[in-house]
Amino acid sequence: MIHPLTRAALLLSCAMAAFPAYAEDAAPQDSDLLPAPGPLLETQGEDILVTGDVLQSNAVNSVKTPTPIIDVPQSLTITTEEEIEERGWTTVRQIIDYTPGVNTSQGEGHRDSVVFRGVRSTADFFIDGVRDDVEYYRGLYNLEQVEILRGPNALLFGRGGTGGILNRVTKKGALGETFGEAQVALDTFGGWSVQGDINLSTSEYAAFRLNASYEELDNHRDFFGGTRIGINPTARFKLGEDTLLDLSYEYADHDQSIDRGIPTGSDGRPVEAFTDITFGDPELNYTTLEAHLLRGTLQHKFSDEWKSVFSAFYGDYDKVYSNFYVSGYDQVNTPDQVTLDGYVDTTERQNLILSGNLVGEFETGSIAHTLIVGGEYVDTSSDQDRFNSFFSATQDDNEVFTVQRPLALRGGIGTNAAGLATSNDFTVDLNDFTRTDLEVVSLYIQDEVKLTDWLHVVVGGRFDSFDITVVDVPGANTRSRKDEEFSPRGGLIIKPQETLSIYASYSESFEPRSGQQFASLGGGADALEPNRFTNLEAGVKWDFADSMSLTAAIFEIEQSSPQVDDTDPSRLVVVDSTIQGFELQLQGEVMPGWRVSAGYSYLDGEQVDQTGPTGLRPRELPENMFSLWNSVDVTDRFGVGLGLTHQDESFIDNGNNAVLPSYTRVDAAAWYDVSDDWRVQVNVENLTDTTYFPNSHATHQVSVGAPINARFAVTGRF
């Protein structure tokens, strides 16, 4: 077996070999032609505002240090508030569609679900760098930007982060400014929304900001509807020349339909004849969420070299989702019948997360350091239960219905395929009821060392103590497990010039056997070691013009999963599987008024079991994904946008029996600034009216993409 550091060196060599001409061609002969080195820093009070190639360092973001993007030895994509507004995006899914290396899973119709480089995730979501692990649809109304990092990295994020993370950076109060923005939007399905952003600064020492949104939902599927409400007041206080305090409360109230999609046929592909049929109950396919999120961040600058950040987060979530879905379909023998299954699931969770970071930028002799030392404490209490459906005619959770539009089921009462009356009861068949207490204590340190102008090294590690107790309420059975894990991270960055970085990195992460939602330790999971993930990555980041950047990365993710031995249940064996890939991203302004964002990824992998490679490809792993967006200012007031997103076919199931077909979708936009303060805009999705299936959850649960549709918006600033 090749040592990880040796493989990292090989990856770095490949990256350098792939881009030898870039460094040579990009280096001008006259040093006066070089752009100004490093990021542009401005000081406003005690905030450091970073422009150019650096993330906002006055927000607690996924990098956690004021590190230029070009010097981060990991792939990441940043989507700004301006891009979200220009493209008319309202969901996390739409951002993912235009991000290389990631794709969406269905999420059972009630939650965001991301596949990071072939690794499926339900919990790797963060708000301002703090974990937000409950399953729901996250809004975009109050965001400055969305950051998507790829590759395992437990050093900054702890457990999970197995394929990457998605971090939402929220808007904060702006000192010394008073402004506002409002938007009204309507789509061709009948949905509409109103949202606003108001900032009031009473002085240079205090600012109050309110972001709020109300959405009435509709789409192309029968019976779909619902509402989403988001209210997020924030306050910023300058407590002294060197101290800032940010306070935030967010209220989310969601109520919407659940659609689990359509079945696949005998050829393993979605049955296109069923694209207009919703396989569910109009009254009992729904999800509700009520969440209260409180956040506080205290920043203090001790000196020009040292700064501390302390944050506290408390989240109270009350979630219900109820649904029926197709669990079986035999197109050959019973082409006009489907089997439905269902359940109702509730989650009540309280999260308390305390974290603190000390960040220093200093020199020891001729060597420069950017050091972060931090710790985190997590206390989670979570109750979750699930009741299966129970039909009177079958005395079981499954029932067969005739395929028709609509299905003969409403409010749990209907007629089955045999013509018999049947009714469902969601209070009879308890699937599980668990109460979980989780305590996590973490310590971490990382040093970004600038040995010379052309050689940087990143080294660090994190220690996590993960202590979980799960009570099986009906069985009066309690299981506990404590894992103590060390997760290292290392990186090497070579800079032939200030605007070019060639890097290699190695990182690790882990996932406890209680799963991403830590709802169970049954089936002997309390005896199993965590899953471990390692990431080897090498790449190039090149700002080859004042307004253009190119990034490329090759990577390998290896999962080590302890499993009970097939022949000897008393022993564990470690099974490894690997995903490799390549990513390419181009962003910037080609010429004045023409902006481009393009991404490509290639993913490959093979499932492995105790006997070795299986020849099977991991599910939800498209070989090729490509996206392109062009934005052109035709005049000073009128602009247009045109883009496309493509995804190769992938397997729906691990047995490689069902296929999610490839698709290419074309999107467009146009906007006109009526005045300096008012803009009218239209965004068109699926311009060519293509029939496509963007994602799935299981063999007979394939999402149906929306036909051509448009969203019209009026935005005012004051």
VEXBAKE-862793 format. One record per residue (C-alpha): residue in one letter; x, y, z. Coordinates in steps of 0.25 Angstrom, whole numbers, plus 5000, padded with zeros to 4 digits. Example, Ala and Ser with C-alpha at 12.3 -4.5 7.8 and 13.67 -1.06 7.14 Angstrom:
BEGIN
a504949825031
s505549965029
% end
This chain:
BEGIN
m500050005000
i500550144996
h500750235008
p499850355008
l500950455008
t501550384996
r500250384989
a500050534992
a501450554986
l501050484973
l499750564972
l500550694973
s501550644963
c500350614953
a499750754956
m501050824953
a501250734941
a499950774936
f500150924937
p501550954934
a501351054924
y500351134932
a501451184942
e502451214931
d501451284922
a500751364933
a502051414938
p502351554932
q503751594929
d503551734935
s503251724949
d502451854948
l501351784940
l501051684952
p499751714959
a499851764974
p500251644982
g499251584992
p497851624996
l497351774997
l497151805012
e496251915017
t496051955031
q494752005036
g494752015051
e495151885056
d494651805044
i495551755034
l494851755021
v495551675010
t495251694995
g495851624983
d496251474985
v495851465000
l494651415007
q494051515017
s494851515029
n493851595037
a492851475036
v493151345043
n493251255030
s493751125026
v495251155026
k495251225039
t496551295036
p496751415027
t497451335017
p497351365002
i496551274994
i497751244985
d498551194997
v497451095002
p497950954999
q496550904996
s495450924985
l494351024989
t493351104982
i492651234987
t491351274982
t491051424986
e489751494989
e489851564976
e489951434968
i488751384976
e487951504972
e488351504958
r488051364955
g486751364962
w487151254972
t486251214984
t486751084988
v488151014991
r487850914980
q487951024969
i489351064975
i489850914974
d489350904960
y490451004956
t491550954965
p492550854961
g492850724968
v491450724975
n490050684971
t488750664978
s487950544984
q486450554986
g486450565001
e485150495001
g484450614997
h484650685011
r486050735012
d487350785005
s488250665002
v489550674995
v490550574989
f491950634991
r492850564982
g492050434982
v491850434997
r490350455001
s490150555013
t488950595021
a489650675032
d490850745026
f490150885027
f490651005034
i490251145038
d491351245040
g492251125042
v491351055052
r490750925050
d489250925045
d488950775045
v487450765045
e486850715032
y486050825025
y486050925013
r486951045016
g486551185011
l487451285004
y486751405008
n487751455018
l489051415012
e490351485008
q490951365002
v490951215001
e492251135002
i492350994997
l493650925001
r493950784995
g494750675002
p494750625016
n495350725027
a494950695041
l496050795046
l495050915044
f493750835045
g493850715053
r493050595051
g492450575037
g492950665026
t493250535019
g493150585005
g493050735007
i492250835015
l491250945011
n491351075019
r490351195019
v490951325023
t489751415028
k489651565027
k490051645039
g489751785043
a490551895036
l491052005045
g490952155040
e489952115029
t488452125027
f487852045015
g486751955011
e486451854999
a485051794996
q484651694985
v483351634980
a483351514971
l482351424964
d482551304956
t481851234945
f481351124954
g480551214963
g481551224974
w482051364979
s482951424990
v483251554997
q484551585004
g485251705010
d486551745016
i486651875025
n487851925032
l487752035042
s489052095049
t488752185061
s490152225062
e491552175058
y491452075070
a490152005068
a489351955056
f488051875055
r487651785042
l486451715039
n486351605028
a484951545025
s484351455015
y482951395012
e482751295001
e481551234995
l481951104988
d481451034975
n482050954964
h481750864953
r481350744961
d479850714966
f479450754980
f480750824982
g480750954991
g481151015004
t481751135011
r483151165016
i483351285026
g484751335030
i484951445040
n486451485044
p486651615052
t488151635056
a488951745063
r490351785063
f491051865074
k492351925075
l492751915089
g494051975088
e495152005078
d495551865078
t494251785081
l493051745073
l491751675077
d490751615067
l489451555072
s488451485063
y487051415065
e486451335053
y485051285052
a484651185042
d483251135039
h483151035028
d481850955023
q481950885009
s481550765001
i482450645000
d482650584986
r483550454985
g483450444970
i483150334961
p483550184959
t484550124949
g484150014939
s484649884935
d485849954928
g486250014941
r485850154936
p484750254940
v483450224934
e483250344926
a481750314924
f481550344939
t482250484939
d480950554942
i480450454953
t480750484968
f480850354975
g480450404989
d479350454998
p478950604995
e478650615010
l479650535017
n480850555008
y481450685016
t482550735024
t482550845035
l483650915042
e483751015053
a485151055057
h485651165066
l487151195064
l487951285073
r489451325070
g490451415077
t491851445073
l492851525080
q494151575073
h495251645081
k496551695075
f497651685085
s498751745076
d499051755061
e499451605061
w498451545070
k496951535070
s495951445077
v494551395073
f493551335082
s492151285077
a490951225084
f489851155076
y488551105081
g487551035072
d486150975075
y485550895064
d484150835063
k484050755050
v482950665045
y482850595031
s481750495027
n481750425013
f481350315004
y482250264993
v482450154983
s483150034989
g482949934978
y482549934963
d482549814953
q482349874939
v482349734932
n481349664941
t480449774946
p480749904938
d479549974944
q479849954958
v480750014969
t481049974983
l481050084993
d481750095006
g481850215016
y482150265030
v482050385038
d483350435045
t483550545056
t484850605061
e484950695073
r486450745075
q487150845083
n488550885080
l489550965088
i490850995082
l491951075088
s493251105080
g494451195082
n495651225073
l496951295075
v497551345062
g498951405061
e499751455049
f501151475053
e502651445049
t503751365056
g504951415049
s504751405034
i503651315035
a502151365035
h501051285042
t499551295042
l499151215054
i497751165059
v497551105072
g496151065076
g495150985083
e493650945082
y492650885091
v491350825086
d490150775095
t488950715087
s487650655092
s486850595081
d485550515081
q485150445069
d484050345065
r483450275053
f482050215051
n481950125039
s480650125030
f479650025034
f478549985024
s477249925028
a477049835016
t478449775017
q478749795032
d480149835027
d480949955023
n480849925008
e479549944999
v479449924984
f478750034976
t478350054962
v479150154954
q478250274951
r478250424952
p477950444964
l478250314972
a477050264979
l477550304993
r477250435000
g477350465015
g477750325017
i476450265011
g476350204998
t476050084989
n477149984986
a477449914973
a476549804976
g475349894977
l475349884993
a475150005002
t476450025010
s476850125021
n478150165027
d478550185042
f479850245046
t479650215060
v479750065060
d481150015055
l482250085063
n483550065055
d484450135065
f484450235077
t485850275082
r486350385091
t487750435088
d488750505097
l490050555090
e491250625096
v492450665088
v493750725093
s494750775082
l496150835082
y496850875069
i498050955064
q498550985051
d499751065046
e499851125032
v501351145031
k502051235020
l503451185019
t503751265007
d502951354997
w502851224988
l502651114999
h501551105009
v501150985018
v499850965025
v499950865037
g498950835048
g498050735055
r496750725063
f496350635075
d494850605077
s494250535088
f492850485083
d491950425095
i490550375091
t489450305098
v488250255091
v487050205098
d486050115091
v484750155098
p483850045095
g484949935098
a485450015110
n486849985104
t487950085106
r489250075098
s490450165099
r491750185092
k492950285093
d493850315082
e495150395083
e495750425070
f496950505064
s496850565050
p498050615044
r498150715032
g499350755024
g499650835012
l500750885003
i500651004994
i501651044984
k501551194978
p502351214966
q501751354966
e500751424975
t499551394966
l499851244964
s499751134974
i500050984972
y499650904984
a499550764990
s498750735003
y498350615012
s497250615022
e496350525030
s494950515035
f494150415043
e492650385044
p492150315057
r491350185055
s490150255060
g489950315046
q489850465042
q488650485050
f489150395062
a487750335063
s488150195066
l489150105072
g488449975069
g488849855062
g490249845069
a490549985064
d491050025078
a492149925076
l492649975063
e493750075061
p493450205053
n493550215038
r494750285034
f495050365021
t496350415016
n496450515005
l497750534996
e497650654987
a498550734978
g498250854969
v498550984963
k497951124966
w498251224956
d497751374956
f498251394941
a497651524939
d497151644948
s495751584948
m495951434944
s496251314952
l496451164948
t496451054958
a496750904955
a496850784965
i497050634965
f496650564977
e496450424984
i495450394995
e495650265002
q494650215012
s494950115023
s493750045029
p493849945040
q492749835038
v492349705045
d493049595038
d492149505030
t492749375035
d493049415050
p492149515056
s493049535068
r494049605060
l494149735051
v494749745038
v495149885031
v494549895017
d495150005008
s494550074996
t495150194988
i494550304979
q495450384970
g495250504961
f495650634955
e495050774956
l495150894947
q494551034950
l494751164943
q494151294948
g494251444945
e494051554935
v494451514921
m494351664917
p493651784923
g492151744924
w492351594921
r492451504933
v492651354932
s492551244942
a492851104937
g493050964944
y493350824941
s493550694949
y493950554946
l493650454956
d493950304957
g493850194968
e493550054971
q492849984982
v493649894991
d493149785001
q493949685009
t494349604997
g494849724990
p494449804978
t493049774973
g493049834960
l491849924964
r491850074963
p491450154975
r490050204974
e489850354970
l491150374964
p491050434950
e492350414942
n492350554936
m491650684941
f491750814934
s491150954936
l491351094930
w490751224932
n490951354924
s490451484929
v490551604919
d490251754921
v489651794908
t489551934912
d489752014925
r488351974929
f487951844922
g488651714923
v488451564920
g488951434925
l488951294918
g489451164924
l489351014924
t489550904934
h489850754930
q489950624938
d490250494932
e489450374936
s489650304949
f489150184957
i487950204966
d488350084975
n489550014980
g489249884972
n489349964959
n487949924954
a487250054953
v487750174945
l487650324946
p487750374932
s488650484927
y488150614924
t488450754920
r487650874924
v487751014919
d487451144927
a487351284924
a487151424930
a486851564926
w486851694935
y486551844933
d486951954943
v485752044942
s486552144951
d487752144960
d486852084971
w485851994963
r486051864955
v485151774948
q485651634945
v485151504938
n485851364940
v485451254932
e485851104936
n485850994926
l485751084913
t485650964904
d484550894912
t485350774913
t484750654921
y485750614931
f485950544944
p486950624953
n487150524965
s486550414973
h486450344987
a486150204983
t485850114971
h484350154970
q484550294975
v485050384964
s484850534964
v484250594951
g484850724947
a484050844944
p483650884930
i483951024925
n483651124935
a483951264938
r484051354951
f483751504950
a484351594961
v484351744964
t485451784973
g485551924980
r486651984988
f486552104997
% end
